[in-house]
Amino acid sequence: MHTVRIDTLDDPRLDDFQRLTDVALRRVTEPEGGLYIAESSTVIERALRAGHVPRSVLVQEKWLDDVLPLVADHDGPVFVGPDALLEELTGFRMHRGAIASMERPALPSVAEVLHDARLVVVLEDIVDHTNVGAVFRSVAGLGADAVLVSPRCADPLYRRSVRVSMGTVLQVPWTRIGDWPAAGEELRAAGFHLAAMALTDRSVDLDAFVADVPGKVALVMGTEGQGLTPAAVAAADTTVRIPMHHGVDSLNVAAASAVGLWAVAAAQRART
């Protein structure tokens, strides 16, 4: 990649970095435009290690020497400019030094994602990109194998999701599942036990569930506020709850995923 110093925002190649704080805009341009944004040298490095291809990079002067070696084997411009100009372009202050416009890879099939997996997470209609990123970080850190996201779930490759996940959305296998919850039959056909994390009269405590943990588990997590839809709960093999205290009824979906994953992963390891 070659360095391009900028003092205006007239270059049309800068369009990838316009108004990155506008969620509605990014939902349109990232998936349909075939790109996503990787923020910070750490995330850029993880994206490159995953085989993703940079289209262009925007970097502060003081971070240029750190970023150039990362992208040395790729084509395209590395834009460098005054901090104030970069903030005007992106709509935020670049605390992490660099952002890259990356070519969005094609998603694998559900069958490919489930191949050899024993513990996966299904995200139904999660709307907060921060929660999506946090779930991916838990999946990576706690040893789960993959994530499946419903058609209406927030984009895991949205800038905030990638950043909160510390780039693990670029490492964890994931894809969008089809018509949900009907698509749960594909998981069941692959041998997965669907465990819905929800509060119902039929819910069993998490420790009781993991005491006889199935060999393959799909933890199904619902959206913020309302939780899982009744249809998703009805389609599950088991409904699981995390016992709460002090009048608290539930955890944030990201926290709940971490607790559930830790318990199930530990039980599966002990079983083998």
N, C-alpha and C positions, 0 to 999 in steps of 0.2 A: 504494500500500500504506500502511497506517496502523500507527503504533507502538503496541505493547502492552507495558507494563512488567510484569514478573512477579516475584513473591517466593515463589511456591510452584509445584509441578509438577502441580497439579490440573487444569489446562486440557487437555481431551482433544485439542485441536489441536496439542499438543506431542508427540503420539504418534509423529509422523514422525521425531522426533529421538531416540527412546529407544534406548539400547544400541547405538550405531552401531558399536561395535567387535566385535559378535557376528556373525561372518561367516555362520554358518548362518541366523541370523534375517534378515539383510539379503538373502540369496539368495532367501528366501521372500517377504518383504514388498516388495522393490523391483520385481522383475518382475511378480509377481501383483497387487501393490497399485498398480501403474501410476505409480511414482515412482522417482526416483533422487536422490542427494545431491550437490550441488555445493559444494565447500569452498574458501573464500577469495574475495575480491572479484574477483580476476582471472578465476577459473574461472566465477564467477557471471556476470560481464560477457560472457564468451565464450558461455556458454549462452544468454543473452538475445540476443546477436547471431545465434546460430544459429536463433532463432525459438522457443526453448523457453520454457515458461510456468512461472513460480514459483507454488507453492502457499502457502508461507510461508518466512520467513527467521528465523534465530536469530543474534543479533549481540551482541558485547561493546559496552559503552557507548562506549568510546574509538573504535570504528570506525563508530558509527552515522552520523555526518555523511558518511562516505565511501560507505556502502552505500545510503542513502536515495535519492540521485539516480539510482542504477542501476536501481532498481525503481519509480521514481515513476509510470510509466505502467501499472502492474499492480495488480491487486486482491489482498487478503489481508493477514494480519498480519505485522509485523516485530517479533519478540519480543526484548526487551532485558532483561537481568537481571544479577545479580552473577556474577562469574567462577566462584565456587565452586558456585553453583546450576547454571550451565550445564554445568560439568564433571560434576556429579552426574547430570544429565539424559543427556548424551551418552556418558559413560564415558571421556572423555579431555579433556585441557586444550586449549582452542581457541587454538592459537598463531596461526592464520591469520585470526582475528578474526570471521569470519562463515561460516555454512553455510546453504544454501537447499535446501528440499524442492521439487524440480522435477517437473512432469508429464512422464512418460516418453513420448517421441514414438513413433509407429508406425514399425517398421522398413521400409525399402524392399525391393523384390524384388532378387534377385541380378542380374537383367537391368538394372535401373536403376543398380545400383552399378557394374556393368561397362561401362556406356555411356561411350564415349570414353576408357576407361582403357587404359593400356599396361603398367603395372606395379602388381601387387597382391600382397598377402600373405595367405596362408591359414594360420590358426592352428588346429592340431589338438590339442584337449584340453589346452591350457595351463591349469594349475590355480592358478598364482600370480598374483594380481591386480596385483602390482607389475610382473611381467614383461609382462602384457598392456598396462598403461599405458605402459611403456617402449617397447614395440614401436610403439604408436600415435604416440608422440613421434618416433621414428625415421622412420616413414612420412611424417609431416607435414614434418619438418625436412629430409629427404633427397629429397623431391619425388616420392614414390610417390603412387598415386591412390586406393587403397581397401584395406579389410581385410575378409576373410571369415572368420568364426569357426565352428568345428564345433559341433554340438549340445551337446557336453559341455565346451566351452571356458568358462573363467570369464567372468563378466559384465563387458564393457568399461565399463559405467556403474556398477559398484560404486564406492563412495566412494574407495577407495585407488587404483583404476585411473584414475579421473578426475583425482585429485590428482597422481599420478606422471606422467601424460601432460601435465600443465600445461594441461588442458582441451582438448587436441587431439582427444580422442575425440569431442568435440562439433563438430569441424570436418571430420574425415576421414570420407568416406562409408564406411559399413560395414553389414553385416547378417549374420544367421546363415544358413549354407548348409544344405542338406538332408542327407539320408543320405550320410555321408562314409565312404570316399572315392568312392563311386559318383557323387556329385554333381560330381565333377571333370569328368565328361563335359560338363556345362553350360559350364564354363570352356573346355574344348577346342573345343566347338562355337562359342564366341565368338571363337576364334582364339588362345587363350592356350596357351603352352608351359608345362607343369607341371614346375617344377624343384624337386625335393625336396632339402632341405638335410639330408644324412644321411651316415653313414660306412658304406659298403659296398664290396665288391670291385669294383663297377662305377662307383663315384663318380669324377667328373672334378674336377680342381682348378678353383676359382672363376675364376682368370685365363684358363684354357682355355675355360671356358664363355662368358665375356663377350667373348672374342676374336671370336666369331661369334654375338653375342647375337641371339635372336629379336626380332621386332618387338613382341610381346606376351608378357610373362612373369608367371607366378604363382609366387612363391616360397613353398614349403610348409614350415612350421616345426612341429616336433614338441614334445611335452610335455617338461617338465623331467625329467631322469634317463634315462628310457627312449627319448626321442626319438620319431621318427615310427613309427607302426605298420607292420608288414610290408606290410599291404594298401595303405597310402598310398605306400610306396616302390615297390611293384609297379605302382601306377597312374600313376606319374610318367613323363614323357617322358625326363627326365634326372635323375640323382642327382648332387648337387654337394657338394663338401666345401671347407672353408677350410683351407689348409695350416697345420699346427701345429708348434711347436718345443718343446724341453726336456721331452719326454715327455707333454705335455698333449694329450689326444685331441680336445677340443672346447671351444667357448665356451658361456657361458650363452646361452640362447635369445634374450634381448633384445640382447646384444652381437652374436651371430651375425646377427641380422636387420639390425642397423645396417651391419655389414660387407658383407653380401650386397646390401642395398639400394643402398649407396653405389656398389659396383662395377657393378651392373646398370644403375642410373640413369645413371651416367656414360657407360657404353658405349652406351646407347640414345640419349643426347643427341649423342654423337659420330657416331652413325650417321645422324642426321637432317640 
